[in-house]
Amino acid sequence: MARLFPIRHVIGYIFSLILSVVGLGVVFWDLNPTAGLWILIVCALIQASLQLVLFMHIGETDNKKSLYFNIAYALFVGLVTIFGTLFTMLWGW
């Protein structure tokens, strides 16, 4: 029965909530903007890797080449979307 209980997922969920509270705390604490930005970046990177490993089962496949290709493609699409939006809406291209 202990094998059926997803303890890793529960711990990941709790850790994800803690990281979200820390990110929300940056808004309520009176921090230097640079320090707040670094805390948010670190929390976002930890939470993204936690989501990939635990909830999207990124480490449970045998085909690592397609896995890394899919991650690289998702990053490419995300960056094109972000910078395309900046180019058109802010920089007037």
N, C-alpha and C positions, 0 to 999 in steps of 0.2 A: 504493500500500500504506500510506503514511503517513496517508492520509485514513481508512482503515478502523480504525486504532488509536485507541481512545478516550482520548487523552492528557488531556483535560479531566476525564474521570471518574476517571482514576487519580490525578491531582493533587488532585481533590476528596476522594477516598477517603483519601489520605495526610494532607491537611489536617484531615479529620474525625477521623482517628486522633490527630493531634497535639492537637486540641482536647479529645478524650476523655482523653488523658494529662494535660493541664493540669487538667482537672476532677478527675481522680483525685489529682493532686498536691496539690490544695487539702485533701484529706482527710489526706494524710501530712505536709504542712507545718504548722508550728505558727503559724497565722495568726490574726489578730483575726477573730472571727466575721463582722463587718461587711465586712471586706475580702474574706474568702472567699466570702461571699454575692454580692458584686458581681462577683467574678471568675467565679463560676458562672453568674450571669445573663448576663454579656457573652458567655461561651463558648456558652451555650445559644442565645442569639439568633443568633450568627454561624453556629452549626452548623445551626439550623433553616432559616435563609435559604439556606445552602449546600445542604442537602438539597432544598429546594423548587426551587432554580434548576437544579442539576445532575442530580439523580437523579429528580425528579418532573416535569422538563421544563416548568416553570411559565412560562417565557418563550417557548415555541415555538408558541403558539397565536395565532390572529388575533383571536379573540373575547375581548378583555380584560374586558368587562363581566361575563360569566359566570365568568371566572377570579377576579376580585376578590369576586364574590358568594359563590363557593364557599369562598374563604379566610375571608371574614367569617362565613359560616355555621359553618365548622369551629371558628373561635375562639369563637363563641357557644355551640356544643355543648360545647366543652371547658370554658369558664367555668361554664356551668350545671352540668356534672358535678362540677367541683371545689367550687363553692360549695354545691351541693346536698348533697354529701357532708359538707362542713363543718357546714352547718346541722343535718343530721340526727344526725351522730355526735358532734360536739363541742359544739354549742350547744343541743342538745336540742329542736329544733323538730319 
